[in-house]
Structures are given as structure tokens and as C-alpha cells.
Amino acid sequence: MPVFSLLNNVFELFALIVGSYYFRRIKQRFLYLYIFVWIAFITESLLVLSIKLGTQNNHLISHLYFPLEFLFLSLLYLKELGKFYKTNWMKVVIVLFMTYCVVNSLFIQKFVGYSQVRSFSSIIFVIYSILYYYRVMTEAKIIKLSDEPMVWINTAVLLYFAGSLFNAVLFRLTLEYSMEFARHITNFYGVLNVIFYLLIAIGFWKAGKQNVADGS
């Protein structure tokens, strides 16, 4: 069993435990993120199980997971960016992307190949994260950035999906260049995945502590 698959599962579980512990305090703001982490944990668990059972084709998982990942993280940003931007365009993007996922799975790649929609969603998430940072700098309302939970979460999204885009675009090229180098790229992506859920866990923790300090 690949080490990073199991390690990812552990850190997803860690983020879930932290989110569940502070759930009553974070649900109003971060419910969509919490649901996403649940989906990620279940998906990774199924992937680990399929590897353990020796399943040859688990590409179906990617066709189900990537649209759900996009939906719930987009709903999180719709809520966060809606405090500063007009977000009708985001609703259009969500509908178009979800429609594309269905068309891709049914008519283009079907369910037999690894879903390539992640490349497009990664670009969109990088744009979301940049817009959030712009909002933070423009409003200048946050006294200490390290105390703001969404800053940690947004950093996680930027790092992870920028790395995901890099991996998606260059993996095949690196595979042709060198199998060993491709393996290093995959391991680097695994490290990013661990960092992603660690930063989300910190975001949940910061949100829970923030609400306690506010008397919530």
C-alpha cells in the first residue's frame, strides 16, 4: 500500500477530528469545508481499500470525488468572497463546471479513465484564493493574519491546487523523461496533500478558538 495514501488518510482524519470537536463553533462559517473533509476522508478510505484489495481500476472514484470537491469548496468561497465581490459569476462557474463534469464522465472520458477535470478546477481554485487575498489586503480589517482561520485555509487551497495543476500538466512529460523523476513529483504531491489537511485542521482550530474568545 502506498505510504502517502495511508498518510493522507491519517491527516484527513485528523482534520475531521479537529473539525468535529469544534463543530458547533465553526458550522455557521465552515460547514461546507467540514462536509468536504468528510467526503475527502471517505474517498481516500475507499481508495486505500481498493489498493489493498488489488482493484485494477479505481478511476470511478475520481469522477465522483472531483465534482463534489469543486462544489463544496466553491460554496465555501462563494460565502467568503460574497462579503466583498458580486458573486453571480461564481454561481455561473459552478453550474458550468458541474455540467462539464457530467458530460465528461458520460460522453468524453466516461468512467474508464482518470478524470481530467481536476486541471480546470485547480485553475479556478487558484483564482479564488488570489481573490480572497486581494479582499484581505483591500479591506485591511484583520489585525493579525495568523489568527484568522480563513487565511490558513486559503493558504492551504493555494498551495495544494497550484501543486495539483503543476502535477496534472507536467506528470506525463516527466513520466516520459524519467520514471524516477515522475516518482519524486508524485511524492511531492503527496506531501502537499498532507500539508493541505494540516492547514485545514489549523483553520478549524483557529475558528473554534476565535469563537471562544468572542464569547460564542
N, C-alpha and C positions, 0 to 999 in steps of 0.2 A: 504493500500500500504506500503511495507517495507520501512523504513526510509532510509536505505543505498542505495536502488535502486534509490530513488529520489536524495539523496545526491551525489551519483556517477555521475548522470546525470548533476547536477549543476556544479561539478568540471570539468567534461569533457567539458561542455560549456565554463567554464572559461578558460581552456587551449586553446580551439578553438578561443575564442575572442582575447587572447594574441597573438596566432599564426597568426591570420588573420590581426591583427594590424601591426605586423612586417613582414608580408608575403613576401614583396618584398626584404627584407633584409635577410630572412632566407631560402628562397625557394631553393637556389642553394645547400645548405648543408642539409637542413632538410625537403625537400619536402615529402619524404616517411613517415616521422614521422607525418607530418601535415595531410597527407591523412589517416594514421592510426587513428589519433584522430577523424577525421570526421567519419570514419567507426564505431569507438567505440561509439561515441555520437549517431549516428543513431541507432545502435544496442541496446544500453541501452534505448533509447527512445521507440523503439518497444517493449522491454521487459516490461518497465513501463506501456505502453499502454495495453499489453496483460494481465498484472496483474489486471489493472483497469477494463478490460472487462471480467475478470474471465475466461480467456482461460486456459484450463486444461493442455494442452501440448504445451510448447514453446521450446521443445528440438531442433526443427529445426534450431532455431537461433544459437545455439552453433555449429551446423555442418557447418554453413555458416561463422560464425564470427571467429572461431579459426584458420582456414586455412588462412583467409585474415590477421588476426593479425600476424601470423607467417611470411607470405610473406613480408609484408611491413616493419616490424621490422627487418627481416633478410636482406632486401635490404639496410636498414639504416646501419646495422653493416658491410655488405659487402663493403659499401663505406668507412666507418671509419677504418675498420681493413685492408682494401686493401692497405692503405698507409704504412703498416708495415709488414704484412704477405702475403704469397702467398695464395690466397683465392679460388683456384679451388675446394678445398674440401668443401667450403661453398656452392658453386653452386650445387655440388652433393647432399649435405644435404638438400638443399631447394627442389630440384626436387624429391628426395626420400620421403621427408616428405609430400609434396603436393600430391604425388601419393598415399601415405598411407592414407591420409585424404579422398580421393575419394573412395578408396577401403573400408575403414572403414564405410563410410556413405552408400555405395551401397550394401555391402555384409556382413559386420560384425554386427555393431550396427544398421545399416540402419538409418532412421531418427526418430525412435520412442523413442530412449533413449538419455540421455545426453551424448554428445560426450566426450570420454575419452582421446582424443589426446592431451589435454592440459598438461597432465603429462609429455609427451615426449617433447613437445615444451618448457616447463618450464626448463627442464634439459638443453636443447640446449641454451636457453637464459642466463641461469646462466653461462654456459661455455663462451658464447660471452662476457658477462660482465667482467668475470675474465681475459679473453684475452685482453680486452680493458685496464683494469687497469695495466696489465703487460706491455702493449705497452707504457702507460703513464710513468710508473716508469723507463722503459728501455731507452726511448728517453730523458726523463728529460728536455723537452722543455717548459713545462708550468710553468711560473714563479709563478702564484697564481692560485691554483686549483679552488678556488671559483669563479673565473672569466671565467672559461672555461665551456661553455654551455653543452658540451657532458658529462662532469663529473657529472653534475646534472642529466642528462637524463639516463646515465649509472647506477647511484646510484638508480634511480627510477626502472629501469629494474631489477637490482639485488635484491632489497628488495621485489618487487612485485612478481616476478616469483619464488623466493625462498619460499616466503609465500604461493604462489599458489601450489607449489609442496608439501609443508607441508600439506596444506589443502586437496589436492587431495588424498594423501597417507593415511592420518590419519582420514579423516572425517567419513568414515564408521565405523572405530574402535571406535571413540569417540561417534558415534551415538548409538552403541551397549552398550557402557559403561554408558552413561548418556545423555539424551536429552538436559538437561540444559547445560552441558559442550559443547556439539555439537553446541548449540546456541551461546555460547561465542566464539567458534572457528570461526563461520560464521561472527559474529560481528567484530572480529579481522581482518578477511579477508576484510571486508567492509572498515575498517579504512585504511588498506594497499592500497586499491583501490583509496581512496581519496588522500592519500599521493602520490601515483603514478602520478596522473594527476596534482597535485600541483607542484611536482618537474619538470614535463614536462613543465608546464606553466613557471616556473622559468627559465628552459633551453631556451625556446623561447625568454623570456625577455632578458636573458643574451646574446643570439645570436644577437638580434636586437640592443642592446646597444653596443655590441662589434663591429659590423659593422659600427655603427655611429662613434665610437671612431676611427676606422680605416679609416674613410672618405669615406665609401662605400655608 
